[in-house]
Amino acid sequence: MNSQASVIDASTGGTQIAEFEALQAIIGALRGLDDEARRRILESAATFLGITPIVTNSLASVLPHPPTSQIAEWRSPFSEDTSMSAKDFLMEKAPKTDVERIACLAYYLTHYRSTQHFKTLDLSMLNTEAAQPKFTNTAYSSNNAVKLGYLVPSSKGQRQLSALGERFVQALPDRVAAREVLTSLRRRLRTKRKRETSDGLVSE
């Protein structure tokens, strides 16, 4: 009897894991698309599979829920709820260094406060609002964020979130995905710089 129960439990667990992996693959494929594109793809997939589509404005409502045992291990890398507080946003993203925290604060200012250009003081004030540990030197951390490519200089001494910084924060708290973003984008930048240097030498 116990052996039969074990077989059933193993089978159920395997199914749950397979469903969870399928969920991750679907979200990963649709993450970069707008809502209309997501709707069309989901409706087409449902039609192909012979499933009655139930499409709403929320992507989560048409996707299977991950198994309960996996919920704590998986969080959406980007929340579209712009009412989220700065404190909750930083808790969700879980930055591990001052520079990563600067990038997260810059992301929040850009997407949640419609502030694309900001000063060091703006980052410092938002950090306090988010109940985060005080920076030893906010300007120093902000400068390092520029050096590492998370931020770029803007007008009048201000700064703004870079494409790399945006993609990096979106990937958090998934550390593996975040590292892949950094590796991929920095590789592209190096290739672009080499090409530009090569073209410059040729033109001379």
Summary of the structure (lengths in Angstrom):
residues: 204
radius of gyration: 21.5
end to end distance: 81.7
largest distance: 81.7
contacts: 512
relative contact order: 0.08
helix: 67%
strand: 3%
